[in-house]
Amino acid sequence: MPTADSRGRRAFLVGAITALLVAQVAAAFAVALEEGPGGPPVDPGTAVIQGVSRLTPGGPTQDAWRVTSGSLFVRDGVGWTGPPDGEPVDSWDDPDTGSAVFRAVLDRPLTSSAEVSFTYTARRFVETDRTPPQAWDGLHLLLRWQDPETFYSFSVLRRDGMVVVKKKVPGGPSNGGTYLTLGEARIEQAGAGERHVAVSIADHPAGSVSFAITIDGVRVMEATDDGSDAPVIAQPGRAGLRGDNLEFVFQDFVVRPLAAASDVVGA
């Protein structure tokens, strides 16, 4: 357990780094829901997080985001995990972040077929007593999130250099569920700096679901869930971000509805 002195130093560190982030970054951090073609319109309003806030599990939501694990620090448009650790978070002013296990989802569901894009900067991988290093550590986009046991996961940065699409279904050893791999590819890991990610998801008339992942303008993977291993996740659900043993900053989180599966994978 951390001592009072160590917790005091950690509190100072979190405050100092937060202040540094606030001073250095001023880009717009928005969840934009654009009007979709060929279907009922989606609220085109933009939710922008302003000021300095920290969102934690069990605490209030702000604009679009709900945190279920770890801490989300936000300032004038930029989201940040804080320095990740494996400690529980008790309150807004707790010097621990818990962000070695980071989970945050949008507070409202999306349309079924959509492209979700955002920009991130990975600061560093970590490890803690609670979270030893794993090959799948990194940053993952969650789509059609129903609950912690049911969603699609798109690993866009992993410790082992893989890009992976998975489906999580209820029942199993992973926090009440089981992950089923739908596709994977190895990519060249970039160095420090911003990376732009776009993930598309769309339904086919026959009942399958198609996915495409684009990183820095390059299509790195396409995959399909045909329901052969477990039923497809057909409900719209929420989008979210998951971080494992990774400190990262993100911004410009945009959701754009798609009209057809051909917008995901060219036919």
C-alpha positions, 0 to 999 in steps of 0.5 A: 500500500502506498504511504502518505508521503508517496501518495502526496508525491503522486498527487503533486505529480498528477496535478503537475502533469495535468497542468502541463497538459492543460498548458500545452494542448488546446485542440478541440475534443468533440464527439460529433454526431453527423446527420446520416444519409438515406435514413432517419437523421441523427442529432447533428449536435456537437458535445464539447467538453470544456474546462478542467474535469476528471471523470471516474467510475460511479461519478457524474458524466460530463457531456458525452462520456461515461467512465467505468474504469480508470480516470478520464482527465479532460481539458479544453477538448483533450482527453487523457488517462493520467499516469496509469496505475493499478490502484482503485479510485475513490474520489475526484481528488484521489491521487491514484488514477486506476487507468492501467485498466481504462474504460470509457463509453459514450453516454448515448447509443449510436446508429447501427452502421457508422464510421468512428474516427479519432486521433490519439497519441500514445505516451508509454506502456506501463505495468503494475502489480495488478496488471502485468504486461500482456501482448494485448496491452494497448488501445482498443475502440469499442463498438456496439457496446451493450454491457461489459460482456457484449461488444465489438473490440478493435485493437488499433495499438497493441504491445505486440504490434497486432491490429485485431478485431474481436467480438465479446459474448456473454459467458466465460473467463474474461470479466464474464465474457469470451473474446472471439477473434474475427480478424488480425494483421501485423502492422509497422508500429509508428514512433511517437506522435499523433495517429489518426484512426477510422473504424467502419461497421455496417450490416449486410442484408443477409445478417452479417456485419462488416468492419474496416480499420484505417490508420493514418489514411491506410486501410490495414484490415477488413473483417466480417462477422457472419455469426458462425461462432456466435450470433452477431451483435445487431443492436446499435449500442455505444462506442467507447475506448479501452486502454490496458497498461497504456498512457494516452491522449485522444481528441476529435472523436467523431461518429459518422453514420453510413448508408450501406455496407459498401461504405465499409468494404468496397463491393 
